[in-house]
Amino acid sequence: MNTDGNGAVTSFLAVWGAILSSITFGWALYKDLRDKAKISLTAQLRRIGQREGDGAWFASEPSLNIRGLGDELFIVVSVTNVGRRRMNWRGLGGTYRTAVDGRSSFVISARELPKMLEEQDSHSEFTAVEKQFGTGNVKGIQIWDGAGRKWHVSKRDMKRLWKDIEKYAQPPEKQTEPDQRI
């Protein structure tokens, strides 16, 4: 009986099993790390109005002059769940550059939070542009979920938001871009 042949087959099967189990473990780990809530978060300056026919609410660029659109400016924070797990959006707020009344952060009163966002669901919340946003003291805007995880509006979106606030928060006669009638 040749024991060397059986030893080679046993060694090959042991190595093959170790390779397959390592690949399976790596794949399971990869899937588990990917299998979480992932969101797309934006903040934009908008004016909000109501359509005449059906009364539906809509948000528009501040430069557009659309029938039914109000004059007040709002910051609209939109969240889309682009991950594979649902996400429970619990709150909306931000941080100050320098503390105001001894506080370094603030909470924005949301109309429809908490909100469960399933895969590919989206939801928007808005708040009026107040003095705190016009002064440039707000460092960032963030949201948080039920587990306490926080997501921040990107620096690029914050810069664009500040630029729009500076441009459109001034009286209409001083705006640099003429209104368009639609």
C-alpha positions in Angstrom: 0.0 0.0 0.0 1.3 3.4 -1.0 0.9 5.9 1.9 2.6 8.7 0.1 -0.2 9.0 -2.4 -2.9 9.2 0.3 -0.9 11.8 2.3 -0.6 14.0 -0.8 -4.4 13.8 -1.4 -5.1 14.5 2.2 -2.7 17.5 2.2 -4.2 18.8 -1.0 -7.7 18.6 0.4 -6.7 20.3 3.7 -5.1 23.2 1.7 -8.1 23.4 -0.6 -10.5 23.4 2.4 -8.5 26.2 4.1 -8.5 28.3 0.9 -12.3 27.8 0.4 -13.1 28.6 4.1 -10.9 31.7 3.9 -12.7 32.9 0.8 -16.1 32.2 2.4 -15.1 34.0 5.6 -13.9 37.0 3.6 -17.1 37.1 1.5 -19.3 36.9 4.6 -17.3 39.7 6.3 -17.5 41.9 3.1 -21.3 41.4 3.0 -21.7 42.2 6.7 -19.7 45.4 6.4 -21.7 46.5 3.4 -25.0 45.6 4.9 -25.7 48.8 6.8 -27.6 52.1 6.4 -25.9 54.5 4.0 -27.4 57.8 3.1 -27.1 60.7 0.7 -27.5 64.0 2.6 -27.9 67.4 1.1 -28.9 70.9 2.3 -30.1 73.6 -0.1 -31.6 77.0 0.1 -35.2 77.0 -1.3 -38.5 78.9 -1.3 -41.6 76.9 -0.6 -45.0 77.3 -2.3 -48.3 75.5 -2.9 -49.7 74.7 -6.4 -53.0 76.3 -7.2 -54.7 73.3 -8.8 -54.2 70.4 -6.3 -52.6 72.3 -3.4 -49.5 70.2 -3.4 -46.4 71.8 -1.7 -43.2 72.2 -3.6 -39.7 73.7 -3.2 -38.0 75.9 -5.7 -34.7 77.7 -6.4 -34.8 81.1 -4.7 -34.1 82.9 -8.0 -37.3 81.6 -9.7 -40.5 83.6 -9.7 -43.2 81.0 -9.7 -46.9 81.5 -9.0 -47.8 80.3 -5.5 -44.2 80.5 -4.3 -43.6 82.4 -1.0 -41.0 85.0 -0.3 -39.5 83.4 2.8 -36.2 81.5 2.5 -35.9 77.9 3.9 -33.0 75.5 4.3 -34.2 72.1 3.0 -32.3 69.1 4.2 -32.9 66.0 2.1 -32.0 62.4 3.1 -32.1 59.4 0.8 -31.3 55.9 2.1 -28.9 54.5 -0.5 -27.8 51.6 1.7 -29.2 48.1 2.1 -30.7 48.5 5.6 -33.5 50.7 6.8 -32.6 53.8 8.8 -34.5 55.6 11.5 -34.0 59.3 11.0 -34.4 60.7 14.5 -33.2 64.3 14.5 -31.8 67.4 12.7 -29.5 70.0 14.1 -26.1 71.7 13.7 -23.1 73.1 15.4 -21.9 76.7 15.9 -18.5 78.1 15.1 -18.6 80.1 18.4 -20.9 79.2 21.2 -24.3 81.0 21.4 -25.8 81.4 24.9 -23.2 78.9 26.2 -24.3 76.2 23.6 -22.1 74.9 20.8 -24.9 73.1 19.0 -28.6 73.5 18.2 -31.6 71.3 17.3 -33.9 72.1 14.5 -37.6 71.4 15.2 -38.6 68.9 12.5 -42.1 68.4 11.3 -42.2 64.7 10.5 -39.3 63.1 12.6 -38.7 60.4 13.6 -39.0 58.9 10.1 -38.2 55.3 9.1 -36.4 55.3 5.7 -36.5 52.0 3.9 -34.0 51.1 1.1 -34.2 53.9 -1.6 -36.7 56.0 0.5 -36.1 59.7 0.8 -37.5 62.5 3.0 -37.0 66.2 3.3 -37.3 68.6 6.3 -37.0 72.3 6.2 -36.4 75.3 8.5 -36.7 79.0 7.9 -33.5 80.9 7.4 -33.2 82.8 10.7 -30.6 85.2 12.1 -28.4 82.3 13.2 -27.9 81.2 9.6 -27.5 84.6 8.1 -24.5 85.5 10.4 -22.4 82.7 9.2 -21.9 81.3 12.8 -23.3 77.9 11.9 -20.4 75.6 11.3 -22.4 72.6 10.0 -25.7 70.8 9.7 -26.1 67.2 10.8 -28.7 64.5 11.2 -28.7 61.5 13.5 -30.4 58.1 13.7 -31.9 56.0 16.4 -28.6 54.3 17.2 -26.9 57.7 17.7 -24.9 57.7 14.5 -24.4 61.1 13.0 -24.2 62.2 9.3 -22.9 65.7 8.4 -23.8 67.8 5.4 -20.7 68.0 3.2 -18.4 71.0 3.3 -19.1 71.6 -0.4 -22.9 71.8 0.3 -22.3 74.1 3.3 -20.2 76.5 1.2 -22.9 76.5 -1.5 -25.6 77.1 1.1 -23.7 80.1 2.6 -23.1 81.5 -0.8 -26.9 81.3 -1.6 -27.8 82.8 1.7 -25.5 85.7 1.1 -27.0 86.2 -2.4 -30.7 85.7 -1.7 -31.1 86.9 1.9 -30.7 90.5 0.9 -33.6 92.7 -0.2 -34.9 91.9 -3.7 -33.8 95.2 -5.2 -30.2 94.4 -4.3 -30.1 90.9 -5.8 -27.6 90.3 -8.5 -29.6 88.0 -10.7 -33.0 89.1 -12.1 -36.1 87.0 -11.4 -37.5 84.8 -14.1 -41.2 84.5 -14.7 -42.4 80.9 -15.3 
